Amino acid sequence: MHSKLFPDSFPKIPDATVEYDGSFYAFAKAEHLKDTLLEETPWRQNEIKLFGKTHNEPRLTQLYGDEGLDYGYSGIKFKALPWTETLAQIKADVEKAAGAEFNVCLLNQYRTGQDSNGWHADNEPELGQNPTIASVSLGQDRFFHLRHNENKDWKFKFLLENGSLLLMKDQTQHTYKHQIAKTKREIDLRINLTFRKVVK
């Protein structure tokens, strides 16, 4: 892991707590983890309803976590699979860096630039009042967008790099929405791991 976490050069996001380390894992380690998770994970293709029509969710997903936990969003429900050795080690690394404990991890696989995750906040009731969300990116760099719920001038866009760690804490899920947008560029696969703590 990178020894200097959350450098001062990362832009200050007003009315939020957002921290970033672009080299949390070195390139070779990040590539190894990506390839391992790609092979180990029983990926799910979920269906979502938009305007009364059913569509495939534009990415593949899976949930891991402590025994007996479940989690869901937008009508999609998961029962957590038991931690693998790979995910347990990543979880330990992330918890040490974040100074927080997590009990579930939602994995997203973005296969091409057409896979995406639309505007949303991770504000489900089971995550508690002001959840800490820790996001590890492996593989292709993708742009991450943030926009404030009230101040339309507070829009931010930055690259989530291979091996990076992003933390969103405190009121961030109540004041901002975020997305991974589609791109027409030909790009490679990305795996994103978002660690959360279910409190219900």
Kinemage of the C-alpha trace (Angstrom):
@kinemage 1
@onewidth
@group {chain A} dominant
@subgroup {mainchain}
@vectorlist {calphas} color= white
{ca met a 1} P 0.000 0.000 0.000
{ca his a 2} L 0.991 3.590 -0.526
{ca ser a 3} L 2.338 5.165 2.646
{ca lys a 4} L 1.030 8.718 2.099
{ca leu a 5} L -2.737 8.680 2.384
{ca phe a 6} L -5.005 11.441 1.159
{ca pro a 7} L -2.472 14.026 -0.107
{ca asp a 8} L -3.155 17.722 0.426
{ca ser a 9} L -3.267 18.318 -3.347
{ca phe a 10} L -6.719 16.714 -3.635
{ca pro a 11} L -9.354 19.448 -4.096
{ca lys a 12} L -11.495 20.490 -1.146
{ca ile a 13} L -15.143 19.536 -1.705
{ca pro a 14} L -17.404 22.030 0.122
{ca asp a 15} L -20.184 20.777 2.411
{ca ala a 16} L -18.723 17.251 2.338
{ca thr a 17} L -15.823 15.122 3.520
{ca val a 18} L -14.122 13.466 0.540
{ca glu a 19} L -10.582 12.059 0.718
{ca tyr a 20} L -8.550 10.378 -2.008
{ca asp a 21} L -5.354 8.386 -2.425
{ca gly a 22} L -4.518 7.764 -6.074
{ca ser a 23} L -1.947 5.048 -5.338
{ca phe a 24} L -3.367 3.141 -2.386
{ca tyr a 25} L -2.241 -0.036 -4.155
{ca ala a 26} L 0.737 -0.153 -6.511
{ca phe a 27} L -0.028 -0.921 -10.170
{ca ala a 28} L 1.112 -4.553 -10.105
{ca lys a 29} L -0.856 -5.267 -6.913
{ca ala a 30} L -3.977 -3.573 -8.289
{ca glu a 31} L -3.793 -5.585 -11.508
{ca his a 32} L -3.358 -8.829 -9.561
{ca leu a 33} L -6.365 -8.033 -7.361
{ca lys a 34} L -8.474 -7.129 -10.395
{ca asp a 35} L -7.659 -10.393 -12.161
{ca thr a 36} L -8.267 -12.426 -8.995
{ca leu a 37} L -11.642 -10.822 -8.270
{ca leu a 38} L -12.700 -11.140 -11.890
{ca glu a 39} L -12.119 -14.887 -11.655
{ca glu a 40} L -13.344 -15.524 -8.083
{ca thr a 41} L -16.575 -13.515 -8.090
{ca pro a 42} L -19.918 -15.067 -9.167
{ca trp a 43} L -21.051 -11.872 -10.888
{ca arg a 44} L -24.768 -11.000 -11.076
{ca gln a 45} L -26.637 -9.275 -13.888
{ca asn a 46} L -29.537 -7.519 -12.159
{ca glu a 47} L -32.663 -6.087 -13.736
{ca ile a 48} L -33.968 -2.608 -12.951
{ca lys a 49} L -37.240 -0.877 -13.791
{ca leu a 50} L -37.150 2.536 -15.444
{ca phe a 51} L -40.345 4.304 -16.466
{ca gly a 52} L -42.276 1.057 -16.284
{ca lys a 53} L -39.836 -0.916 -18.429
{ca thr a 54} L -37.370 -3.575 -17.298
{ca his a 55} L -33.722 -3.226 -18.313
{ca asn a 56} L -30.462 -4.933 -17.480
{ca glu a 57} L -28.474 -2.919 -14.968
{ca pro a 58} L -25.505 -1.440 -16.910
{ca arg a 59} L -22.831 -3.278 -14.908
{ca leu a 60} L -22.326 -6.564 -13.057
{ca thr a 61} L -22.489 -6.717 -9.256
{ca gln a 62} L -22.110 -8.915 -6.175
{ca leu a 63} L -22.243 -8.452 -2.398
{ca tyr a 64} L -19.946 -9.929 0.250
{ca gly a 65} L -20.165 -9.399 3.980
{ca asp a 66} L -20.480 -10.687 7.506
{ca glu a 67} L -22.732 -13.682 8.083
{ca gly a 68} L -26.463 -12.989 7.946
{ca leu a 69} L -26.263 -9.501 6.461
{ca asp a 70} L -28.189 -8.309 3.443
{ca tyr a 71} L -28.253 -5.045 1.542
{ca gly a 72} L -30.179 -3.525 -1.318
{ca tyr a 73} L -30.805 -0.474 -3.456
{ca ser a 74} L -33.397 0.527 -6.064
{ca gly a 75} L -35.430 -2.614 -5.440
{ca ile a 76} L -32.400 -4.912 -5.881
{ca lys a 77} L -31.710 -7.196 -2.921
{ca phe a 78} L -28.534 -9.068 -1.991
{ca lys a 79} L -27.721 -11.630 0.671
{ca ala a 80} L -24.056 -11.243 1.512
{ca leu a 81} L -21.718 -14.002 0.407
{ca pro a 82} L -18.980 -14.908 2.924
{ca trp a 83} L -15.732 -12.979 2.682
{ca thr a 84} L -13.084 -14.509 0.454
{ca glu a 85} L -9.452 -14.426 1.533
{ca thr a 86} L -8.795 -11.780 -1.130
{ca leu a 87} L -11.616 -9.495 -0.012
{ca ala a 88} L -10.841 -9.970 3.680
{ca gln a 89} L -7.298 -8.701 3.088
{ca ile a 90} L -8.498 -5.697 1.059
{ca lys a 91} L -11.047 -4.971 3.792
{ca ala a 92} L -8.311 -4.991 6.446
{ca asp a 93} L -6.165 -2.619 4.363
{ca val a 94} L -9.082 -0.237 3.806
{ca glu a 95} L -10.192 -0.269 7.449
{ca lys a 96} L -6.662 0.608 8.572
{ca ala a 97} L -6.475 3.528 6.139
{ca ala a 98} L -10.005 4.784 6.790
{ca gly a 99} L -9.994 4.376 10.558
{ca ala a 100} L -13.417 2.759 10.268
{ca glu a 101} L -14.947 -0.715 10.295
{ca phe a 102} L -17.027 -2.194 7.468
{ca asn a 103} L -19.203 -5.295 7.298
{ca val a 104} L -20.306 -5.447 3.637
{ca cys a 105} L -18.675 -4.820 0.272
{ca leu a 106} L -20.601 -4.176 -2.946
{ca leu a 107} L -18.586 -5.086 -6.042
{ca asn a 108} L -19.284 -3.455 -9.419
{ca gln a 109} L -17.770 -4.641 -12.692
{ca tyr a 110} L -17.756 -2.073 -15.501
{ca arg a 111} L -17.069 -4.179 -18.594
{ca thr a 112} L -16.865 -1.367 -21.174
{ca gly a 113} L -17.426 2.373 -21.396
{ca gln a 114} L -21.137 1.686 -21.836
{ca asp a 115} L -21.375 0.271 -18.317
{ca ser a 116} L -22.203 3.007 -15.826
{ca asn a 117} L -23.781 3.974 -12.507
{ca gly a 118} L -26.220 6.892 -12.684
{ca trp a 119} L -26.674 9.774 -10.268
{ca his a 120} L -27.355 8.477 -6.764
{ca ala a 121} L -26.395 8.737 -3.098
{ca asp a 122} L -25.533 5.843 -0.816
{ca asn a 123} L -28.098 6.923 1.760
{ca glu a 124} L -30.090 3.759 2.399
{ca pro a 125} L -31.494 3.685 5.968
{ca glu a 126} L -29.541 0.540 6.883
{ca leu a 127} L -26.271 2.474 6.448
{ca gly a 128} L -27.090 4.846 9.310
{ca gln a 129} L -27.176 8.627 9.522
{ca asn a 130} L -23.787 9.675 8.104
{ca pro a 131} L -22.176 6.600 6.547
{ca thr a 132} L -18.530 6.258 5.597
{ca ile a 133} L -18.184 4.775 2.114
{ca ala a 134} L -14.757 3.470 1.072
{ca ser a 135} L -14.280 2.870 -2.651
{ca val a 136} L -11.355 0.942 -4.162
{ca ser a 137} L -10.832 1.121 -7.945
{ca leu a 138} L -9.030 -1.633 -9.868
{ca gly a 139} L -8.330 -1.615 -13.595
{ca gln a 140} L -9.401 1.074 -16.045
{ca asp a 141} L -9.407 4.674 -14.804
{ca arg a 142} L -12.936 6.160 -14.853
{ca phe a 143} L -14.197 9.671 -14.216
{ca phe a 144} L -16.159 10.191 -10.984
{ca his a 145} L -18.726 12.996 -10.880
{ca leu a 146} L -20.067 14.772 -7.788
{ca arg a 147} L -22.829 17.387 -7.736
{ca his a 148} L -24.322 19.213 -4.772
{ca asn a 149} L -28.032 18.771 -4.156
{ca glu a 150} L -28.723 22.506 -3.791
{ca asn a 151} L -25.764 24.587 -5.012
{ca lys a 152} L -25.626 23.961 -8.767
{ca asp a 153} L -22.168 25.552 -9.002
{ca trp a 154} L -20.637 22.793 -6.882
{ca lys a 155} L -19.892 20.207 -9.540
{ca phe a 156} L -16.705 18.153 -9.508
{ca lys a 157} L -15.155 15.612 -11.863
{ca phe a 158} L -11.967 13.686 -11.200
{ca leu a 159} L -10.312 10.467 -12.275
{ca leu a 160} L -10.474 7.364 -10.092
{ca glu a 161} L -7.159 5.703 -10.857
{ca asn a 162} L -6.174 2.051 -10.851
{ca gly a 163} L -5.350 1.109 -7.256
{ca ser a 164} L -6.941 4.216 -5.751
{ca leu a 165} L -8.981 4.619 -2.566
{ca leu a 166} L -11.781 7.183 -2.245
{ca leu a 167} L -13.474 7.954 1.083
{ca met a 168} L -16.823 9.742 1.411
{ca lys a 169} L -17.724 10.539 5.016
{ca asp a 170} L -19.914 12.599 7.357
{ca gln a 171} L -22.813 14.371 5.580
{ca thr a 172} L -21.589 13.693 2.023
{ca gln a 173} L -24.364 11.222 1.105
{ca his a 174} L -26.986 13.789 2.154
{ca thr a 175} L -25.474 16.811 0.397
{ca tyr a 176} L -24.163 15.286 -2.858
{ca lys a 177} L -25.016 12.741 -5.503
{ca his a 178} L -22.354 10.922 -7.506
{ca gln a 179} L -22.084 8.897 -10.704
{ca ile a 180} L -19.833 6.966 -13.068
{ca ala a 181} L -21.008 8.145 -16.494
{ca lys a 182} L -20.951 6.274 -19.785
{ca thr a 183} L -18.178 7.064 -22.244
{ca lys a 184} L -17.933 6.466 -25.990
{ca arg a 185} L -14.198 5.844 -25.723
{ca glu a 186} L -12.968 2.280 -26.075
{ca ile a 187} L -11.736 1.445 -22.600
{ca asp a 188} L -10.839 -1.597 -20.552
{ca leu a 189} L -12.584 -3.304 -17.658
{ca arg a 190} L -12.835 -1.750 -14.197
{ca ile a 191} L -13.783 -3.344 -10.874
{ca asn a 192} L -14.954 -1.120 -8.029
{ca leu a 193} L -15.282 -2.262 -4.418
{ca thr a 194} L -17.402 -0.125 -2.094
{ca phe a 195} L -17.099 -0.984 1.577
{ca arg a 196} L -19.982 0.008 3.850
{ca lys a 197} L -21.302 -0.704 7.338
{ca val a 198} L -24.860 -1.977 7.687
{ca val a 199} L -26.159 -0.903 11.088
{ca lys a 200} L -29.708 -2.270 11.201
